[in-house]
C-alpha cells in the first residue's frame, strides 16, 4: 500500500518537475510561494502549540525551542551544511578563491582541465566497451556459440 502511494507521488513529481522545468520563472514563483507558505505553517503551528501551555508551551517557548532545534540540527549534521553549505567548506579547506575573485584565465584553465578529464573518461569508457565486447566474443567462441 505505502509502496504504491510512494510510486504514484514519485511519478507525479517527475512529470510536474519535467513540465515546470521548461518554464523556470513560473517554476521559481510556484516553488518560492510554496516554501514560504510551508514555513508560515510551521511557524504558526509552533505558536499554536506554545499557546496551549504546559509541556508544549515550554518546548515551543522561543529560547528553549532555539536550543532544542540547534541540538537537533547539530545531531543530524544539518546545522553547518544548511547555513554555509558544503561547497563553501570544501573551497575554504582547499584555499580556493571565490568564483568572482578568479580571473578569466583561471576559469578558462579550469574549464580546459575539466574538458581534458571528460576526454580521458570517454576514452576509458570506449576502451572498457571494447574489452567487454572482446570478452563476450571470447565467451561465445569457447562455449560453442560462435559461427
Buried (B, 14 or more C-beta within 10 A) or exposed (E): EEEEEEEEEEEEEEEEEEEBEEEEEEBEEEEEEEEEEEEEEEEEEBEEBBEEEEEBEEEBEEEEBEEEEEEEBEEEEEBEBEEEEEEEEEBEEEEEEEEEEBEEEEEEEEEEEEEEEEEEEEEEEEEEEEEEEEEEEEEEEEEEEEE
